[in-house]
Structures are given as C-alpha cells and as structure tokens.
Amino acid sequence: MTNTARVSIPTKQRNHQLQIYEQEQMELWGETPVAENPDYLSRQLITYIGNKRSVVFLH
C-alpha cells in the first residue's frame, strides 16, 4: 500500500476556481443557453428505432 499525501486547497480558493470553471462553461453556450429542439430529438428517436428494427429483421 502506498502512502500518498493529500493536498488540501483552501475553501475560498476552491470556490474561486469553481466560479471560473462555471463561467468558462457558460461562455461555451454563447449569450443564453438554448433547450434542445424537441423535433430533432423525435426524429433521432424514430431513426434509432428504425435502425434497430432493420437489424432484428436481418438476423
């Protein structure tokens, strides 16, 4: 068994790092986050089911 030293980051610094990370993630969305398009999800589900059926009938 190896003995590894744990480094504790002070809470204030950890919270600041978390705030920076969350801000960077929100910037990936642009101005405002947009919900998924339900029509797109429906078409994807229909395609998935259709592909599964074609595989079942091939065997």
Order of alpha helices (4+ residues) and beta strands (2+ residues): alpha-alpha
